[in-house]
Amino acid sequence: MNEELILTVQKDFLAYVIFNRPEKRNSLNFQMLQMLPGVLKALTSNPELRVIIFKGNGGKAFCAGGDISEFKQYGESRENAEKWHEILVGAIESVYTLEIPTLAMVQGPAAGAGCEIAMACDIRVAADDAQFGITGSRLGFPIPFRNAVRLVSLVGPATAKKMLYTGEFIPAAEAHRLGLANLLTIPENLETTTLKLAGEIASNAPMALRAIKKTINQVVQDPSLSAVGSVSQWFVESFLSRDLQEGVNAFLEKRRPVFKGE
């Protein structure tokens, strides 16, 4: 039964990761957080995969955050609290460190850990009924450090503090203005809009996409570029790839390229 808490659907170049507790607004219990890294590792063993889309089941919520009914037991001892933090951070980092592009398809609330998973994705496509919020201050705990880095990189320090101090929910239009949501559409067009973007991304060179993702993530984590040598290596490896030869030949021959990730 546990494996049904997170569903995966694969088709051609695309995979969905679906949080499957619609009766609980797709909130993440401890089991789901433990499962997520393994689910993603299994998915990315497919070399043909180009894009992963994260979504909630049921069409009413992306993810309402961690399962609050479990919080009390993990606050009963330092050991339990450290275990919760370890599993939570590990789950979200498993999303952020994926090498291939990721999209969050957000309808309804993306709260707490749900918002943090959406932020760990590369791009967020939101329905106009979406809401984003990190409400730990209302319950008595702060945001994990790595998640705070991502929030600040998206909305800036003052807006991040306001969101976290108040625990407020940001409506979709405001989230779009702030850069927390990248594309905004009506609920009926959410999947079509997300799939269109996924197709546009997947049509480009996989090695270049992976290098772009590593480069931008490095810039966010290390603005001083102290590790710039490795970033240069990603550029050179992509420039030496067969995909580059295919892209150049296709441009000169006025045809669409067929990239193979080589």
C-alpha positions in Angstrom: 0.0 0.0 0.0 2.9 2.4 0.8 4.1 2.5 -2.7 0.7 4.0 -3.8 1.4 7.1 -1.7 3.6 8.4 -4.5 2.5 7.4 -8.1 4.8 7.6 -11.1 3.7 7.6 -14.7 6.1 7.5 -17.6 5.5 8.2 -21.2 8.2 8.7 -23.8 10.5 11.5 -22.6 8.3 12.5 -19.7 7.5 11.3 -16.2 5.0 12.4 -13.6 5.6 12.1 -9.9 2.2 12.3 -8.2 1.6 12.9 -4.5 -1.3 10.6 -3.8 -3.2 11.5 -0.6 -6.0 13.6 -2.1 -8.1 13.1 1.0 -5.4 14.8 3.0 -4.7 17.5 0.3 -1.7 15.4 -0.7 0.2 16.2 2.6 3.5 14.3 3.0 3.7 11.9 5.8 7.0 10.5 7.1 6.7 7.4 4.8 6.4 9.5 1.7 9.4 11.7 2.6 11.4 8.5 3.1 10.2 7.1 -0.2 10.7 10.1 -2.5 14.5 9.8 -3.0 14.2 6.2 -4.0 11.3 6.9 -6.3 13.3 9.6 -8.1 16.4 7.4 -8.3 14.4 4.6 -10.0 12.8 7.1 -12.5 16.1 8.6 -13.5 17.6 5.2 -14.3 15.8 5.6 -17.7 18.3 7.3 -20.0 15.4 8.5 -22.3 13.8 10.6 -19.6 14.0 14.3 -20.3 11.6 16.1 -18.0 9.9 15.2 -14.7 6.6 16.9 -13.7 5.6 17.0 -10.0 1.8 17.3 -9.2 -0.8 16.4 -6.6 -3.6 14.0 -7.2 -7.2 15.0 -7.3 -7.0 18.4 -8.9 -7.5 20.4 -5.6 -4.1 20.6 -4.0 -0.5 20.3 -5.1 0.7 19.4 -1.6 -0.5 20.8 1.8 2.9 20.3 3.4 4.0 17.8 6.0 1.4 15.7 7.8 0.9 17.8 10.9 -0.7 14.9 12.8 2.8 13.3 12.9 4.6 16.4 14.1 4.0 15.9 17.8 5.7 12.6 18.0 8.8 13.9 16.2 9.0 16.8 18.7 9.1 14.5 21.7 12.9 14.0 21.7 16.0 15.6 20.1 16.6 12.3 18.3 13.2 12.3 16.7 13.4 15.9 15.7 16.8 15.4 14.1 15.4 12.4 12.2 12.5 14.4 10.9 14.8 17.2 9.7 17.1 14.6 8.1 14.3 12.9 6.2 12.6 16.2 5.2 15.7 17.8 3.9 16.8 14.6 2.1 13.5 14.4 0.3 13.6 18.0 -0.9 17.2 17.8 -1.9 16.5 14.7 -3.9 14.2 16.9 -6.0 16.7 19.8 -6.3 19.7 17.7 -7.2 18.0 15.8 -10.1 20.1 16.4 -13.2 17.2 16.6 -15.6 14.7 19.5 -15.8 11.8 19.5 -13.3 8.5 21.2 -13.4 6.0 21.7 -10.6 2.4 21.7 -11.8 0.6 23.6 -9.0 -3.1 23.7 -8.4 -4.5 24.7 -5.0 -2.2 25.0 -2.0 1.5 24.4 -2.1 2.2 24.7 1.6 5.1 24.1 3.9 7.1 21.2 2.5 4.9 21.3 -0.6 6.0 24.8 -1.3 9.6 23.8 -0.6 9.3 20.9 -3.1 7.8 23.3 -5.7 10.7 25.7 -5.1 13.2 22.8 -5.5 11.8 22.3 -9.0 13.3 24.3 -11.8 10.1 25.9 -13.0 6.6 26.3 -11.4 3.5 26.4 -13.6 0.5 27.5 -11.5 -3.2 27.6 -12.0 -4.8 30.8 -10.9 -6.3 29.1 -7.9 -2.8 28.1 -6.6 -1.5 29.4 -3.3 2.1 29.3 -2.0 3.0 29.5 1.7 5.5 28.2 4.3 3.7 28.2 7.6 6.2 26.9 10.1 6.1 30.0 12.2 2.4 29.4 12.9 3.3 26.0 14.3 6.6 26.7 16.0 9.5 25.8 13.7 11.7 27.6 11.1 12.5 26.8 7.5 15.5 24.4 6.8 18.5 26.4 5.7 18.8 25.0 2.1 15.1 25.7 1.5 15.6 29.3 2.8 18.5 29.8 0.3 16.1 28.8 -2.6 13.3 31.0 -1.3 15.5 34.0 -1.0 16.9 33.4 -4.5 13.4 33.5 -5.9 11.7 36.3 -4.0 14.5 38.2 -2.3 15.3 38.5 1.5 12.6 41.0 2.5 9.7 39.1 0.8 11.1 35.8 2.2 11.1 37.2 5.7 7.6 38.5 5.3 6.3 35.2 4.0 8.1 33.3 6.8 7.3 35.7 9.7 3.6 35.8 8.9 3.1 32.3 7.5 0.9 33.9 4.9 -0.3 32.3 1.7 0.6 34.1 -1.5 -2.1 33.9 -4.2 -1.1 32.8 -7.7 -1.1 36.2 -9.3 1.1 37.7 -6.6 3.4 34.6 -6.7 3.7 35.1 -10.4 4.6 38.8 -9.9 7.2 37.8 -7.3 8.8 35.1 -9.4 7.6 32.3 -7.2 5.4 31.0 -10.0 6.8 31.3 -13.6 3.8 30.6 -15.7 0.2 31.3 -14.8 -2.9 29.8 -16.4 -6.5 28.8 -15.7 -7.0 25.4 -14.0 -8.5 23.9 -17.2 -5.3 24.7 -19.1 -2.8 23.8 -16.4 -1.8 20.4 -17.8 -1.8 21.5 -21.4 0.4 24.5 -20.5 2.8 22.4 -18.5 3.1 19.7 -21.2 3.7 22.3 -23.8 6.6 23.7 -21.8 7.9 20.2 -21.1 7.9 19.4 -24.8 9.8 22.6 -25.6 12.4 21.7 -23.0 12.7 18.1 -24.1 13.3 19.0 -27.7 16.7 20.6 -26.8 20.0 18.9 -26.2 20.0 16.8 -23.0 23.7 17.3 -22.2 23.3 21.1 -22.6 20.2 21.1 -20.4 22.0 19.2 -17.6 25.0 21.6 -17.8 22.7 24.7 -17.8 20.9 23.3 -14.7 24.2 22.6 -12.9 25.5 26.1 -13.8 22.5 28.0 -12.6 22.3 25.9 -9.4 25.9 26.6 -8.7 25.4 30.4 -9.2 22.5 30.3 -6.7 24.5 28.3 -4.1 27.9 30.0 -4.7 27.5 33.5 -6.2 31.3 34.0 -5.8 31.8 31.1 -8.3 34.6 29.7 -6.2 34.0 26.4 -8.0 34.0 27.9 -11.4 36.4 25.3 -12.7 33.9 22.6 -12.6 31.3 24.8 -14.3 33.8 25.4 -17.1 34.2 21.7 -17.5 30.4 21.3 -18.0 30.6 23.8 -20.8 33.5 22.1 -22.5 32.0 18.6 -22.2 28.8 19.8 -23.9 30.8 21.6 -26.6 32.6 18.3 -27.4 29.3 16.3 -27.6 27.7 14.7 -30.6 24.6 16.7 -29.7 26.5 19.9 -30.5 27.5 18.5 -33.9 23.9 17.5 -34.5 22.6 20.9 -33.5 25.0 22.8 -35.7 24.3 20.5 -38.7 20.6 20.8 -38.2 20.8 24.6 -38.1 22.9 24.7 -41.3 20.7 22.1 -43.1 17.5 24.0 -42.0 15.9 21.0 -40.2 15.0 20.0 -36.7 17.8 18.4 -34.6 17.5 14.9 -33.2 19.4 15.0 -29.9 20.5 11.7 -28.2 22.2 13.0 -25.1 25.6 11.9 -26.4 
